[in-house]
Amino acid sequence: MNTSPQIFVKKERLSRKKIIDLLLKAENNLKISEYPFLLIYTFTTLPTSYHAQMMVGVSRKAGANAVQRNRIKRQIRELYRCHKHQVYDKLTIHEKQAALAIIYTGNIGTSFSQLSHSFKKLIEKFIQNIA
């Protein structure tokens, strides 16, 4: 297992339908909001040795073009890649695994620096809730 903050491998992407359904439809999932992001997460056993798997969602309301939505998804994955070491450190200490869904709820015109600032706050809130 490579927990280097410099990579985001395929096994870290949440793709199992069973886990996605558990994450999005269960009553025991937890939510953290930091505009323009909504983080939905649950602690569960994952089929990989990684401590977290994540998925990204951007609604059509955020942008009419798929190109714009895909750009936001790439930016969110990059932000997660840069900050995931903080999440992994805390999950390792508590010996937990988490499934994460990061949903973008804002508009297209947000700059990357604003996204980065909000994402950092979101990750800090999540880390505080792990314990």
N, C-alpha and C positions, 0 to 999 in steps of 0.2 A: 504494500500500500504506500503510495506516494502522496503525502499531504502537503506537498510544496504549494505555496500560494501562487506560483507562476504558471500552473497549468489547470485546466478544467477538462477532465477526461469524460468520455461517454458514460462510464459507469456512475458518474456523479449526477447524471441527468435522471430525473424521475420519469419513468416510462411505463411501469407496470400499472395496468388498469385497476387492479385490485387495490393497490396502495393509493392511487389517485382518487378512487372512489371513497376510500377510507378517509383521506385527507379532506376532500371537498364536501362530503355529505354527512360526515359523522358529527355527533353532538359534542364529542370530546376534543374537537380541534380548537386551537387557540388562534386569536387574531391580534395583530398589531398594526396600527395605522400610522403612517407618517407621509403626509401628502407629498408627492403623488403616488405613493406605494401603499399596498395592502399586503401584509405577510400573513399567510395562513400556514400553520404548522401543527404537527402532531409528533409525539414521540412514539416510535414503533420499531420493530425489528425489520431491518432492510436486508435484501438478498445479497448485499455486497459487504466488503470489509470497510467501506468508507463510512464515516460518521454521519454524513448528511447527503441527501439527494434532493435536487431542486428542479422546479419547472417554472417557466415564465409565461405569463398571460397578458395580452394587450387586447382590449376590446376594439371593435370597429368604431365605437364612438370616439375613441382617442384619435383615430386617423382614418380617413376614407380609403387611402391607398395602402395596399399590402406592403409596398416599399417602405412607407413611413413606419408602419407597425414593426416590420422586420428590423429596421434600424434601431428602434427603441429596444427590441428584444436583445439585439447584439450589445447595446450599451449596458443593459441590465446584467447580462451574463459577464461582461467585462468588469463591472462594479463588484459583482459577487466573487469573481476570480481574485480580485485585488483584496477583498476583505474576508475571504473564507477562512483564512488561518486563525482569525479571532474566534470564529464559530467553532472550528475544529478543536482549538485549544480548550474551550469551555466544555464541549461535549466529551472530550477525552477525559477531563478531570472527573466528570460526573458519570462516565461510562454509559452514555446514552447514544442512540441514533435518532435522527429526526428527518422527517419528510417535509419539505418546504415548497410552498407555492407563492411566488412573488407576482402580484398582479398590479399592473400599471393602471391607475385610475385618472391620470391627468390629461392634459392636452398635448398636442404634438410640439408646440413652440418652446418647450422647456430646454434650456441649454444643458450641456453635459456637466458643467460645474455645479449647477443647481441640483441636478439629479444626484451627483456625487455627494453633495452636502446632505441631502435628505436620506440617501441610502445609508450613509454613515450613522445618522441618528437612528434609523430603523434597525441596523445591526446592533447598535449599543442597547436599544430597548430589548431586542431578542436575547442578547447575552445576559441581561439582568434577569430575564424570566426563565432561564434554563435551570437555575438552582432549585 
